[in-house]
Amino acid sequence: MSRTFEEQLEEIRSQSLLRTLRTIHASQGPVIELEKARLVNFSSNDYLGLASEPCLKEAAKRAIDEFGVGAGASRLVCGTHSPHIRLEKKLATLKRTEAALTFSSGYAAAVGSLGALLEPTDVVILDKLAHASLIDGARLSGALLRVFPHNHLAKLESLVRWAKSSHPQARVLIVTESVFSMDGDVAPLADLTSVANHAGAMTLVDEAHATGVFGPGGAGVVRAAEAESVVNLSMGTLS
């Protein structure tokens, strides 16, 4: 017999794995008020303190007065607001890319990008420590998924050779982070893109934890490594 939801929850609870939402009583910052306690916040991705930046709050207020608080529908249906276009042009300039496209969240960017790029006949090769959103996007795309040990270039090269020989008509996409969110180490982008270019594979680099922190003007590790011309897609967040 299948277990009830209550039984499953009890099993999770017994393993101290049950997670619940906790209420924050003020804005995000280095110190937060969490359930009547003041705590130092080491778990936020708001590295640059932008969540409470006064000039950004004022800009958001002005944007609400001019554009309201909703788009009405998708950009393709009702049109896209001019601030989004300006933002994407500035991001493309920062990243030195042909164009930029914004999503509502980092998760949506990962799932949406991989779902649009890949088909079931393609192959996607991910670093083992790539973010869960990238793994979800790869799986949902239906493409054949392979994983290489973290920053292990020899194994990556063998997987790319296998993909090209076993699936000669497939698009092969290598996916990595530039700065890995859990370990904080940096991908060897020069060597990784060399492997990709030699085999005719594409690369997608997630710069969520590098944009604003590394490279000229905070453009990221791809820019710092001067790899813009050999990285096909650069993904990031505005946190």
Secondary structure, DSSP 4 states (H G I P E B T S, - for coil): -PPPHHHHHHHHHHTT-------B-S--SSEEEETTEEEE--S-S-TT-GGG-HHHHHHHHHHHHHH-S--SS-HHHH---HHHHHHHHHHHHHHT-S-----SSHHHHHHHHHHHH--TTSEEEEETT--HHHHHHHHHHT-EEEEE-TT-HHHHHHHHHHHHHH-TTS-EEEEEESB-TTT--B--HHHHHHHHHHHT-EEEEE-TTTTTTSSGGG--HHHHTT-TTT-SEEE----
